[in-house]
Amino acid sequence: QVQLVESGGGLVQPGGSLRLSCAAPGTISSIRAMGWYRQAPGKQRELVADVTSYGSTNYADSVKGRFAISRDNAKRTVYLQMDSLKPEDTAVYYCNVVSIFRTYWGQGTQVTVSS
C-alpha cells in the first residue's frame, strides 16, 4: 500500500509557526499536484493549499498571506509553512497527491493552536 510520509504537526501558541512536510514514495508516478487539506471537528475537509507540477499555487482565502506552500520535485516533497497561526487553524491536516492515475491521501497530522 502506497504511503505518504507526513511530519511537522504539533501544538503551538497563537501567532506561532509550524512547517508541515509530506514525501511521496517513488512508486507514485506522473504527479500532477501536491497539497494539503484540513478537517476540524464537526466540519468538512477543506483545501488549504496546493501546488501543481508547474509551480502554480492555490490557497484557501482563510490562509492567504499566512501560509506558503512549496514543492521540491527532486525530493518528491511538498511543504506547508504556516505562520501567524490562529486557533481556528486547529485541525487534522492531510497531505494530498494527485497523479494522472489516482489521488493519494496521507494519514493526517494534528495541528493545535492554543494558548
Accessible surface in RSA format (square Angstrom, percent):
REM  Atomic radii and reference values for relative SASA: ProtOr
REM  Chains: A
REM  Algorithm: Lee & Richards
REM  Probe-radius: 1.40
REM  Slices: 20
REM RES _ NUM      All-atoms   Total-Side   Main-Chain    Non-polar    All polar
REM                ABS   REL    ABS   REL    ABS   REL    ABS   REL    ABS   REL
RES GLN A   1   217.51 121.6 134.44  98.2  83.07 197.8  55.75 118.7 161.76 122.7
RES VAL A   2    53.37  35.1  31.49  28.5  21.87  52.7  36.04  31.3  17.33  47.0
RES GLN A   3   133.06  74.4 124.44  90.9   8.62  20.5  28.65  61.0 104.41  79.2
RES LEU A   4     6.82   3.8   0.95   0.7   5.88  14.8   0.95   0.7   5.88  15.8
RES VAL A   5    99.72  65.6  93.99  85.1   5.73  13.8  96.86  84.2   2.86   7.8
RES GLU A   6    16.09   9.2   0.00   0.0  16.09  38.3   0.00   0.0  16.09  13.1
RES SER A   7    59.19  50.0  52.15  69.6   7.04  16.2  42.45  90.4  16.75  23.5
RES GLY A   8    33.50  41.3   0.00   N/A  33.50  41.3  21.70  59.5  11.80  26.4
RES GLY A   9    29.44  36.3   0.00   N/A  29.44  36.3   3.16   8.7  26.28  58.9
RES GLY A  10    29.99  37.0   0.00   N/A  29.99  37.0  29.74  81.6   0.25   0.6
RES LEU A  11   132.18  73.6 100.14  71.6  32.04  80.5 100.14  70.3  32.04  86.2
RES VAL A  12    22.99  15.1  17.64  16.0   5.35  12.9  22.99  20.0   0.00   0.0
RES GLN A  13   122.01  68.2 120.08  87.8   1.93   4.6  31.64  67.3  90.37  68.5
RES PRO A  14    61.33  44.7  39.27  35.8  22.06  80.2  39.71  32.8  21.61 134.3
RES GLY A  15    56.12  69.2   0.00   N/A  56.12  69.2  29.46  80.8  26.66  59.7
RES GLY A  16    21.59  26.6   0.00   N/A  21.59  26.6  20.89  57.3   0.70   1.6
RES SER A  17    57.53  48.6  38.25  51.1  19.27  44.4  22.20  47.3  35.32  49.5
RES LEU A  18    33.83  18.8  28.59  20.5   5.24  13.2  33.83  23.8   0.00   0.0
RES ARG A  19   132.81  55.8 118.21  60.3  14.60  34.8  36.32  49.6  96.49  58.5
RES LEU A  20     0.00   0.0   0.00   0.0   0.00   0.0   0.00   0.0   0.00   0.0
RES SER A  21    26.47  22.4  26.39  35.2   0.08   0.2  11.15  23.7  15.32  21.5
RES CYS A  22     0.30   0.2   0.00   0.0   0.30   0.7   0.21   0.5   0.08   0.1
RES ALA A  23    36.16  33.2  35.07  54.1   1.08   2.5  35.07  49.4   1.08   2.9
RES ALA A  24     6.11   5.6   0.00   0.0   6.11  13.9   0.36   0.5   5.76  15.3
RES PRO A  25    41.93  30.6  29.35  26.8  12.58  45.7  41.42  34.2   0.51   3.1
RES GLY A  26    64.17  79.1   0.00   N/A  64.17  79.1  29.73  81.6  34.44  77.1
RES THR A  27   109.29  77.7  77.33  78.4  31.96  76.2  82.42 110.7  26.87  40.6
RES ILE A  28     1.09   0.6   0.26   0.2   0.83   2.0   0.87   0.6   0.22   0.6
RES SER A  29    59.43  50.2  52.42  70.0   7.02  16.2  40.55  86.4  18.88  26.4
RES SER A  30    56.96  48.1  29.41  39.3  27.54  63.4  22.59  48.1  34.37  48.2
RES ILE A  31    27.32  15.5  10.77   8.0  16.54  39.9  10.77   7.8  16.54  44.9
RES ARG A  32   143.27  60.2 139.79  71.3   3.48   8.3  25.05  34.2 118.23  71.7
RES ALA A  33    18.59  17.1  18.59  28.7   0.00   0.0  18.59  26.2   0.00   0.0
RES MET A  34     1.60   0.8   1.07   0.7   0.52   1.2   0.52   0.4   1.07   1.4
RES GLY A  35     0.31   0.4   0.00   N/A   0.31   0.4   0.10   0.3   0.21   0.5
RES TRP A  36     0.00   0.0   0.00   0.0   0.00   0.0   0.00   0.0   0.00   0.0
RES TYR A  37    57.28  26.7  57.28  32.6   0.00   0.0  21.03  15.8  36.26  44.7
RES ARG A  38    16.77   7.0  16.69   8.5   0.09   0.2   2.43   3.3  14.34   8.7
RES GLN A  39    64.32  36.0  60.01  43.9   4.31  10.3  10.55  22.5  53.77  40.8
RES ALA A  40    22.26  20.5  18.62  28.7   3.65   8.3  19.14  26.9   3.13   8.3
RES PRO A  41   122.35  89.2  93.89  85.6  28.46 103.5 106.03  87.5  16.31 101.4
RES GLY A  42    92.25 113.8   0.00   N/A  92.25 113.8  45.39 124.6  46.87 105.0
RES LYS A  43   143.41  70.0 130.62  80.1  12.78  30.4  82.80  74.5  60.61  64.6
RES GLN A  44   162.24  90.7 149.41 109.2  12.82  30.5  54.03 115.0 108.20  82.1
RES ARG A  45    91.43  38.4  65.92  33.6  25.51  60.7  22.67  31.0  68.76  41.7
RES GLU A  46    79.08  45.4  74.41  56.3   4.67  11.1  29.52  57.1  49.56  40.5
RES LEU A  47    45.86  25.5  36.96  26.4   8.90  22.4  36.96  26.0   8.90  23.9
RES VAL A  48     0.55   0.4   0.24   0.2   0.31   0.7   0.55   0.5   0.00   0.0
RES ALA A  49     0.00   0.0   0.00   0.0   0.00   0.0   0.00   0.0   0.00   0.0
RES ASP A  50    35.66  25.0  35.66  35.5   0.00   0.0   4.59  10.8  31.07  31.0
RES VAL A  51     5.95   3.9   5.95   5.4   0.00   0.0   5.95   5.2   0.00   0.0
RES THR A  52    44.05  31.3  43.30  43.9   0.75   1.8  42.42  57.0   1.63   2.5
RES SER A  53    46.91  39.6  29.33  39.1  17.58  40.5  17.56  37.4  29.35  41.1
RES TYR A  54   208.22  97.2 170.48  97.0  37.74  98.2 129.29  97.2  78.93  97.3
RES GLY A  55    47.49  58.6   0.00   N/A  47.49  58.6  27.57  75.7  19.92  44.6
RES SER A  56    69.69  58.9  57.91  77.3  11.78  27.1  35.00  74.5  34.69  48.6
RES THR A  57    65.09  46.3  38.42  39.0  26.67  63.6  15.36  20.6  49.73  75.2
RES ASN A  58    75.97  52.4  72.49  70.0   3.48   8.4  21.74  52.3  54.22  52.4
RES TYR A  59    50.70  23.7  40.36  23.0  10.34  26.9  30.47  22.9  20.23  24.9
RES ALA A  60    24.26  22.3  14.19  21.9  10.07  22.9  24.26  34.2   0.00   0.0
RES ASP A  61   118.33  82.9  96.41  96.0  21.92  51.8  36.87  86.8  81.46  81.2
RES SER A  62    65.30  55.2  43.21  57.7  22.09  50.9  52.52 111.8  12.78  17.9
RES VAL A  63     0.20   0.1   0.20   0.2   0.00   0.0   0.20   0.2   0.00   0.0
RES LYS A  64   120.81  58.9 100.40  61.6  20.42  48.6  57.27  51.6  63.54  67.7
RES GLY A  65    87.76 108.2   0.00   N/A  87.76 108.2  44.03 120.8  43.73  97.9
RES ARG A  66    32.98  13.8  25.66  13.1   7.32  17.4  25.66  35.1   7.32   4.4
RES PHE A  67     9.64   4.8   0.00   0.0   9.64  25.1   0.66   0.4   8.99  25.7
RES ALA A  68    53.00  48.7  51.03  78.8   1.97   4.5  51.06  71.9   1.94   5.1
RES ILE A  69    12.19   6.9   0.00   0.0  12.19  29.4   0.00   0.0  12.19  33.1
RES SER A  70    56.94  48.1  52.32  69.8   4.61  10.6  44.43  94.6  12.51  17.5
RES ARG A  71    49.90  21.0  17.20   8.8  32.70  77.9   7.73  10.6  42.17  25.6
RES ASP A  72    44.74  31.3  39.66  39.5   5.08  12.0  14.39  33.9  30.35  30.3
RES ASN A  73    91.25  62.9  72.97  70.5  18.28  44.0  34.35  82.7  56.90  55.0
RES ALA A  74    99.03  91.1  57.38  88.6  41.65  94.8  70.27  99.0  28.77  76.2
RES LYS A  75   138.21  67.4 120.07  73.7  18.14  43.2  74.85  67.4  63.36  67.5
RES ARG A  76    70.00  29.4  67.01  34.2   2.99   7.1  35.17  48.1  34.83  21.1
RES THR A  77    12.99   9.2  12.99  13.2   0.00   0.0   6.52   8.8   6.47   9.8
RES VAL A  78     0.00   0.0   0.00   0.0   0.00   0.0   0.00   0.0   0.00   0.0
RES TYR A  79    36.07  16.8  36.07  20.5   0.00   0.0  20.26  15.2  15.81  19.5
RES LEU A  80     0.00   0.0   0.00   0.0   0.00   0.0   0.00   0.0   0.00   0.0
RES GLN A  81    59.83  33.5  59.50  43.5   0.33   0.8  30.56  65.0  29.27  22.2
RES MET A  82     0.00   0.0   0.00   0.0   0.00   0.0   0.00   0.0   0.00   0.0
RES ASP A  83    54.79  38.4  54.79  54.5   0.00   0.0  18.96  44.6  35.82  35.7
RES SER A  84    59.09  49.9  54.73  73.0   4.36  10.0  18.70  39.8  40.39  56.6
RES LEU A  85     2.39   1.3   0.00   0.0   2.39   6.0   0.00   0.0   2.39   6.4
RES LYS A  86    85.16  41.5  84.58  51.9   0.58   1.4  39.02  35.1  46.14  49.1
RES PRO A  87    74.22  54.1  66.94  61.0   7.28  26.5  67.40  55.7   6.82  42.4
RES GLU A  88   121.71  69.9  95.25  72.1  26.47  63.0  61.94 119.8  59.77  48.8
RES ASP A  89     0.64   0.5   0.63   0.6   0.01   0.0   0.01   0.0   0.63   0.6
RES THR A  90    37.22  26.5  33.59  34.1   3.63   8.6  31.35  42.1   5.87   8.9
RES ALA A  91     1.69   1.6   0.90   1.4   0.79   1.8   1.69   2.4   0.00   0.0
RES VAL A  92    42.34  27.9  42.18  38.2   0.17   0.4  42.18  36.6   0.17   0.5
RES TYR A  93     0.00   0.0   0.00   0.0   0.00   0.0   0.00   0.0   0.00   0.0
RES TYR A  94    36.86  17.2  36.86  21.0   0.00   0.0   9.21   6.9  27.65  34.1
RES CYS A  95     0.00   0.0   0.00   0.0   0.00   0.0   0.00   0.0   0.00   0.0
RES ASN A  96    10.64   7.3  10.64  10.3   0.00   0.0   0.00   0.0  10.64  10.3
RES VAL A  97     0.00   0.0   0.00   0.0   0.00   0.0   0.00   0.0   0.00   0.0
RES VAL A  98    46.07  30.3  46.07  41.7   0.00   0.0  46.07  40.0   0.00   0.0
RES SER A  99     6.10   5.2   0.66   0.9   5.44  12.5   0.35   0.7   5.75   8.1
RES ILE A 100   102.66  58.4  71.30  53.1  31.36  75.6  72.44  52.2  30.22  82.0
RES PHE A 101   144.23  72.2 109.11  67.6  35.13  91.4 114.18  69.2  30.05  86.0
RES ARG A 102   135.57  56.9 123.24  62.8  12.33  29.4  54.89  75.0  80.68  48.9
RES THR A 103    56.04  39.9  43.13  43.7  12.92  30.8  22.07  29.6  33.98  51.4
RES TYR A 104    23.48  11.0  23.09  13.1   0.39   1.0   4.46   3.4  19.02  23.4
RES TRP A 105   106.44  42.7  81.58  39.5  24.86  58.4  62.96  33.6  43.48  70.5
RES GLY A 106     8.33  10.3   0.00   N/A   8.33  10.3   1.57   4.3   6.76  15.1
RES GLN A 107   128.27  71.7  94.16  68.8  34.11  81.2  70.23 149.5  58.05  44.0
RES GLY A 108    14.62  18.0   0.00   N/A  14.62  18.0   0.47   1.3  14.15  31.7
RES THR A 109    22.10  15.7  16.53  16.8   5.57  13.3   9.94  13.3  12.16  18.4
RES GLN A 110    87.22  48.8  78.08  57.1   9.14  21.8  49.43 105.2  37.80  28.7
RES VAL A 111     0.00   0.0   0.00   0.0   0.00   0.0   0.00   0.0   0.00   0.0
RES THR A 112    40.65  28.9  40.65  41.2   0.00   0.0  29.62  39.8  11.02  16.7
RES VAL A 113     4.46   2.9   0.00   0.0   4.46  10.8   0.00   0.0   4.46  12.1
RES SER A 114    55.93  47.3  48.60  64.9   7.34  16.9  20.58  43.8  35.35  49.5
RES SER A 115   125.68 106.2  66.14  88.3  59.54 137.1  47.44 101.0  78.24 109.6
END  Absolute sums over single chains surface
CHAIN  1 A     6277.6       4707.7       1569.9       3261.1       3016.5
END  Absolute sums over all chains
TOTAL          6277.6       4707.7       1569.9       3261.1       3016.5
